[in-house]
Amino acid sequence: MTIQEQRAADHDEDIITELSEAEFREAAYAALDRLGITYAQLHDMASRRDFSSAQAHSLWVTIGGALDL
């Protein structure tokens, strides 16, 4: 994965990384693969508010609804 732009934010410790849509999609699928679930399964967990793990919940917070995967 390549990073289009990485720049410092207003605070010294914050870094903002901007990805293209393709890079974001690739990262989302890789995260789903690592968790062993599909986007449909993650979406179902979110609709029931019953996630299989803290990592699944965190992934939903990150990618949920952002793209139609």
A tleap script that builds the chain and sets N, CA, C and O, in Angstrom:
source leaprc.protein.ff14SB
mol = sequence {
  NMET THR ILE GLN GLU GLN ARG ALA ALA ASP
  HIE ASP GLU ASP ILE ILE THR GLU LEU SER
  GLU ALA GLU PHE ARG GLU ALA ALA TYR ALA
  ALA LEU ASP ARG LEU GLY ILE THR TYR ALA
  GLN LEU HIE ASP MET ALA SER ARG ARG ASP
  PHE SER SER ALA GLN ALA HIE SER LEU TRP
  VAL THR ILE GLY GLY ALA LEU ASP CLEU
}
set mol.1.N position { 0.856 -1.166 0.000 }
set mol.1.CA position { 0.000 0.000 0.000 }
set mol.1.C position { 0.901 1.228 0.000 }
set mol.1.O position { 1.875 1.301 0.750 }
set mol.2.N position { 0.573 2.158 -0.825 }
set mol.2.CA position { 1.322 3.407 -0.853 }
set mol.2.C position { 0.529 4.484 -0.141 }
set mol.2.O position { -0.700 4.442 -0.093 }
set mol.3.N position { 1.230 5.423 0.398 }
set mol.3.CA position { 0.587 6.534 1.094 }
set mol.3.C position { 0.685 7.758 0.205 }
set mol.3.O position { 1.778 8.175 -0.180 }
set mol.4.N position { -0.470 8.332 -0.119 }
set mol.4.CA position { -0.484 9.518 -0.967 }
set mol.4.C position { 0.152 10.712 -0.283 }
set mol.4.O position { 0.968 11.421 -0.872 }
set mol.5.N position { -0.225 10.922 0.942 }
set mol.5.CA position { 0.270 12.103 1.649 }
set mol.5.C position { 0.263 11.830 3.139 }
set mol.5.O position { -0.691 11.265 3.672 }
set mol.6.N position { 1.303 12.223 3.790 }
set mol.6.CA position { 1.354 12.139 5.240 }
set mol.6.C position { 1.873 13.477 5.742 }
set mol.6.O position { 2.931 13.939 5.314 }
set mol.7.N position { 1.131 14.095 6.645 }
set mol.7.CA position { 1.530 15.409 7.109 }
set mol.7.C position { 1.203 15.541 8.582 }
set mol.7.O position { 0.334 14.846 9.107 }
set mol.8.N position { 1.888 16.411 9.214 }
set mol.8.CA position { 1.646 16.662 10.634 }
set mol.8.C position { 0.381 17.489 10.796 }
set mol.8.O position { 0.081 18.356 9.975 }
set mol.9.N position { -0.344 17.215 11.847 }
set mol.9.CA position { -1.541 17.987 12.165 }
set mol.9.C position { -1.146 19.164 13.052 }
set mol.9.O position { 0.032 19.496 13.180 }
set mol.10.N position { -2.144 19.783 13.654 }
set mol.10.CA position { -1.899 20.935 14.519 }
set mol.10.C position { -1.098 20.575 15.762 }
set mol.10.O position { -0.426 21.429 16.339 }
set mol.11.N position { -1.166 19.323 16.173 }
set mol.11.CA position { -0.473 18.889 17.382 }
set mol.11.C position { 0.739 18.061 16.991 }
set mol.11.O position { 0.693 17.304 16.021 }
set mol.12.N position { 1.811 18.201 17.735 }
set mol.12.CA position { 3.055 17.514 17.415 }
set mol.12.C position { 2.898 15.999 17.313 }
set mol.12.O position { 3.542 15.369 16.475 }
set mol.13.N position { 2.058 15.413 18.148 }
set mol.13.CA position { 1.949 13.962 18.175 }
set mol.13.C position { 0.966 13.393 17.146 }
set mol.13.O position { 0.944 12.180 16.941 }
set mol.14.N position { 0.164 14.220 16.505 }
set mol.14.CA position { -0.830 13.751 15.550 }
set mol.14.C position { -0.255 13.680 14.140 }
set mol.14.O position { 0.413 14.609 13.684 }
set mol.15.N position { -0.517 12.582 13.461 }
set mol.15.CA position { -0.143 12.413 12.062 }
set mol.15.C position { -1.419 12.090 11.287 }
set mol.15.O position { -2.200 11.236 11.707 }
set mol.16.N position { -1.630 12.748 10.188 }
set mol.16.CA position { -2.774 12.488 9.327 }
set mol.16.C position { -2.252 11.791 8.084 }
set mol.16.O position { -1.361 12.303 7.406 }
set mol.17.N position { -2.809 10.617 7.781 }
set mol.17.CA position { -2.419 9.866 6.599 }
set mol.17.C position { -3.610 9.821 5.658 }
set mol.17.O position { -4.683 9.345 6.028 }
set mol.18.N position { -3.425 10.307 4.459 }
set mol.18.CA position { -4.499 10.314 3.476 }
set mol.18.C position { -4.266 9.196 2.472 }
set mol.18.O position { -3.170 9.044 1.934 }
set mol.19.N position { -5.328 8.404 2.225 }
set mol.19.CA position { -5.264 7.295 1.290 }
set mol.19.C position { -6.206 7.546 0.134 }
set mol.19.O position { -7.202 8.257 0.270 }
set mol.20.N position { -5.886 6.964 -0.994 }
set mol.20.CA position { -6.826 6.998 -2.109 }
set mol.20.C position { -7.975 6.035 -1.781 }
set mol.20.O position { -7.869 5.238 -0.849 }
set mol.21.N position { -9.045 6.109 -2.530 }
set mol.21.CA position { -10.168 5.199 -2.301 }
set mol.21.C position { -9.718 3.751 -2.482 }
set mol.21.O position { -10.113 2.878 -1.710 }
set mol.22.N position { -8.901 3.497 -3.485 }
set mol.22.CA position { -8.410 2.136 -3.726 }
set mol.22.C position { -7.559 1.638 -2.562 }
set mol.22.O position { -7.673 0.478 -2.166 }
set mol.23.N position { -6.721 2.489 -2.019 }
set mol.23.CA position { -5.887 2.112 -0.873 }
set mol.23.C position { -6.742 1.850 0.358 }
set mol.23.O position { -6.489 0.904 1.104 }
set mol.24.N position { -7.760 2.689 0.572 }
set mol.24.CA position { -8.663 2.508 1.700 }
set mol.24.C position { -9.392 1.178 1.582 }
set mol.24.O position { -9.499 0.428 2.553 }
set mol.25.N position { -9.890 0.894 0.385 }
set mol.25.CA position { -10.625 -0.349 0.133 }
set mol.25.C position { -9.713 -1.561 0.377 }
set mol.25.O position { -10.122 -2.540 1.002 }
set mol.26.N position { -8.484 -1.481 -0.122 }
set mol.26.CA position { -7.517 -2.563 0.065 }
set mol.26.C position { -7.234 -2.797 1.549 }
set mol.26.O position { -7.177 -3.940 2.003 }
set mol.27.N position { -7.059 -1.725 2.288 }
set mol.27.CA position { -6.801 -1.835 3.726 }
set mol.27.C position { -8.012 -2.417 4.459 }
set mol.27.O position { -7.857 -3.223 5.377 }
set mol.28.N position { -9.209 -2.010 4.056 }
set mol.28.CA position { -10.428 -2.522 4.690 }
set mol.28.C position { -10.563 -4.022 4.464 }
set mol.28.O position { -10.854 -4.767 5.400 }
set mol.29.N position { -10.352 -4.470 3.227 }
set mol.29.CA position { -10.434 -5.899 2.940 }
set mol.29.C position { -9.359 -6.678 3.685 }
set mol.29.O position { -9.617 -7.789 4.149 }
set mol.30.N position { -8.168 -6.123 3.807 }
set mol.30.CA position { -7.092 -6.790 4.540 }
set mol.30.C position { -7.464 -6.932 6.016 }
set mol.30.O position { -7.204 -7.972 6.622 }
set mol.31.N position { -8.062 -5.905 6.590 }
set mol.31.CA position { -8.480 -5.960 7.994 }
set mol.31.C position { -9.587 -7.000 8.190 }
set mol.31.O position { -9.570 -7.754 9.163 }
set mol.32.N position { -10.542 -7.038 7.269 }
set mol.32.CA position { -11.599 -8.049 7.339 }
set mol.32.C position { -11.002 -9.450 7.247 }
set mol.32.O position { -11.405 -10.346 7.988 }
set mol.33.N position { -10.045 -9.641 6.342 }
set mol.33.CA position { -9.379 -10.943 6.197 }
set mol.33.C position { -8.672 -11.340 7.490 }
set mol.33.O position { -8.749 -12.491 7.921 }
set mol.34.N position { -7.981 -10.378 8.108 }
set mol.34.CA position { -7.278 -10.680 9.365 }
set mol.34.C position { -8.254 -11.135 10.449 }
set mol.34.O position { -7.916 -11.978 11.279 }
set mol.35.N position { -9.460 -10.577 10.438 }
set mol.35.CA position { -10.467 -10.960 11.429 }
set mol.35.C position { -11.250 -12.202 11.015 }
set mol.35.O position { -11.977 -12.782 11.822 }
set mol.36.N position { -11.097 -12.606 9.752 }
set mol.36.CA position { -11.795 -13.793 9.271 }
set mol.36.C position { -13.282 -13.589 9.077 }
set mol.36.O position { -14.070 -14.521 9.241 }
set mol.37.N position { -13.673 -12.360 8.726 }
set mol.37.CA position { -15.085 -12.044 8.508 }
set mol.37.C position { -15.249 -11.286 7.199 }
set mol.37.O position { -14.286 -10.756 6.646 }
set mol.38.N position { -16.478 -11.245 6.716 }
set mol.38.CA position { -16.801 -10.455 5.534 }
set mol.38.C position { -17.383 -9.108 5.957 }
set mol.38.O position { -17.734 -8.909 7.120 }
set mol.39.N position { -17.480 -8.188 4.997 }
set mol.39.CA position { -18.106 -6.905 5.297 }
set mol.39.C position { -19.573 -7.115 5.665 }
set mol.39.O position { -20.095 -6.438 6.550 }
set mol.40.N position { -20.236 -8.048 4.990 }
set mol.40.CA position { -21.645 -8.323 5.293 }
set mol.40.C position { -21.802 -8.799 6.737 }
set mol.40.O position { -22.740 -8.401 7.428 }
set mol.41.N position { -20.881 -9.652 7.191 }
set mol.41.CA position { -20.936 -10.119 8.576 }
set mol.41.C position { -20.685 -8.972 9.547 }
set mol.41.O position { -21.360 -8.854 10.569 }
set mol.42.N position { -19.714 -8.132 9.224 }
set mol.42.CA position { -19.425 -6.977 10.077 }
set mol.42.C position { -20.619 -6.039 10.127 }
set mol.42.O position { -20.963 -5.528 11.193 }
set mol.43.N position { -21.246 -5.811 8.999 }
set mol.43.CA position { -22.439 -4.952 8.938 }
set mol.43.C position { -23.559 -5.539 9.785 }
set mol.43.O position { -24.256 -4.809 10.490 }
set mol.44.N position { -23.733 -6.856 9.718 }
set mol.44.CA position { -24.761 -7.523 10.524 }
set mol.44.C position { -24.476 -7.360 12.013 }
set mol.44.O position { -25.387 -7.098 12.799 }
set mol.45.N position { -23.210 -7.515 12.398 }
set mol.45.CA position { -22.839 -7.320 13.806 }
set mol.45.C position { -23.195 -5.907 14.251 }
set mol.45.O position { -23.712 -5.700 15.348 }
set mol.46.N position { -22.911 -4.939 13.385 }
set mol.46.CA position { -23.196 -3.542 13.724 }
set mol.46.C position { -24.696 -3.305 13.865 }
set mol.46.O position { -25.137 -2.593 14.767 }
set mol.47.N position { -25.480 -3.908 12.963 }
set mol.47.CA position { -26.931 -3.693 13.032 }
set mol.47.C position { -27.519 -4.305 14.302 }
set mol.47.O position { -28.517 -3.814 14.828 }
set mol.48.N position { -26.897 -5.378 14.791 }
set mol.48.CA position { -27.347 -6.015 16.031 }
set mol.48.C position { -26.653 -5.435 17.261 }
set mol.48.O position { -27.022 -5.733 18.397 }
set mol.49.N position { -25.627 -4.590 17.011 }
set mol.49.CA position { -24.799 -4.034 18.090 }
set mol.49.C position { -24.217 -5.144 18.961 }
set mol.49.O position { -24.179 -5.065 20.188 }
set mol.50.N position { -23.767 -6.177 18.261 }
set mol.50.CA position { -23.203 -7.357 18.923 }
set mol.50.C position { -21.984 -7.808 18.115 }
set mol.50.O position { -22.098 -8.624 17.201 }
set mol.51.N position { -20.826 -7.267 18.466 }
set mol.51.CA position { -19.604 -7.549 17.725 }
set mol.51.C position { -18.912 -8.775 18.299 }
set mol.51.O position { -18.964 -9.029 19.502 }
set mol.52.N position { -18.268 -9.527 17.423 }
set mol.52.CA position { -17.587 -10.755 17.834 }
set mol.52.C position { -16.313 -10.473 18.620 }
set mol.52.O position { -15.813 -11.349 19.326 }
set mol.53.N position { -15.788 -9.262 18.504 }
set mol.53.CA position { -14.559 -8.903 19.224 }
set mol.53.C position { -14.432 -7.383 19.279 }
set mol.53.O position { -15.123 -6.655 18.567 }
set mol.54.N position { -13.542 -6.933 20.134 }
set mol.54.CA position { -13.251 -5.499 20.196 }
set mol.54.C position { -12.639 -5.027 18.882 }
set mol.54.O position { -12.854 -3.889 18.464 }
set mol.55.N position { -11.874 -5.909 18.232 }
set mol.55.CA position { -11.261 -5.552 16.956 }
set mol.55.C position { -12.324 -5.357 15.873 }
set mol.55.O position { -12.214 -4.454 15.044 }
set mol.56.N position { -13.351 -6.205 15.886 }
set mol.56.CA position { -14.441 -6.056 14.914 }
set mol.56.C position { -15.181 -4.744 15.151 }
set mol.56.O position { -15.531 -4.049 14.198 }
set mol.57.N position { -15.418 -4.408 16.398 }
set mol.57.CA position { -16.086 -3.149 16.713 }
set mol.57.C position { -15.238 -1.962 16.257 }
set mol.57.O position { -15.753 -1.013 15.667 }
set mol.58.N position { -13.955 -2.021 16.532 }
set mol.58.CA position { -13.042 -0.954 16.119 }
set mol.58.C position { -13.016 -0.815 14.602 }
set mol.58.O position { -12.985 0.298 14.078 }
set mol.59.N position { -13.029 -1.941 13.900 }
set mol.59.CA position { -13.032 -1.886 12.432 }
set mol.59.C position { -14.311 -1.238 11.925 }
set mol.59.O position { -14.274 -0.457 10.974 }
set mol.60.N position { -15.448 -1.553 12.550 }
set mol.60.CA position { -16.705 -0.937 12.124 }
set mol.60.C position { -16.664 0.578 12.335 }
set mol.60.O position { -17.124 1.345 11.489 }
set mol.61.N position { -16.113 0.993 13.463 }
set mol.61.CA position { -15.986 2.426 13.735 }
set mol.61.C position { -15.134 3.085 12.651 }
set mol.61.O position { -15.386 4.227 12.266 }
set mol.62.N position { -14.128 2.366 12.161 }
set mol.62.CA position { -13.221 2.898 11.166 }
set mol.62.C position { -13.806 2.890 9.757 }
set mol.62.O position { -13.689 3.885 9.041 }
set mol.63.N position { -14.438 1.781 9.342 }
set mol.63.CA position { -14.861 1.665 7.940 }
set mol.63.C position { -16.361 1.584 7.740 }
set mol.63.O position { -16.833 1.723 6.612 }
set mol.64.N position { -17.123 1.364 8.797 }
set mol.64.CA position { -18.555 1.138 8.666 }
set mol.64.C position { -19.274 2.232 7.909 }
set mol.64.O position { -19.271 3.394 8.317 }
set mol.65.N position { -19.886 1.854 6.812 }
set mol.65.CA position { -20.659 2.791 6.027 }
set mol.65.C position { -19.845 3.749 5.171 }
set mol.65.O position { -20.412 4.485 4.363 }
set mol.66.N position { -18.528 3.755 5.333 }
set mol.66.CA position { -17.693 4.676 4.552 }
set mol.66.C position { -17.662 4.288 3.081 }
set mol.66.O position { -17.643 5.142 2.195 }
set mol.67.N position { -17.658 3.005 2.845 }
set mol.67.CA position { -17.656 2.484 1.479 }
set mol.67.C position { -18.659 1.357 1.400 }
set mol.67.O position { -18.908 0.674 2.393 }
set mol.68.N position { -19.225 1.158 0.254 }
set mol.68.CA position { -20.132 0.038 0.039 }
set mol.68.C position { -19.284 -1.142 -0.418 }
set mol.68.O position { -19.140 -1.392 -1.615 }
set mol.69.N position { -18.721 -1.866 0.557 }
set mol.69.CA position { -17.814 -2.977 0.230 }
set mol.69.C position { -18.584 -4.219 -0.096 }
set mol.69.O position { -17.988 -5.254 -0.395 }
savepdb mol mol.pdb
quit
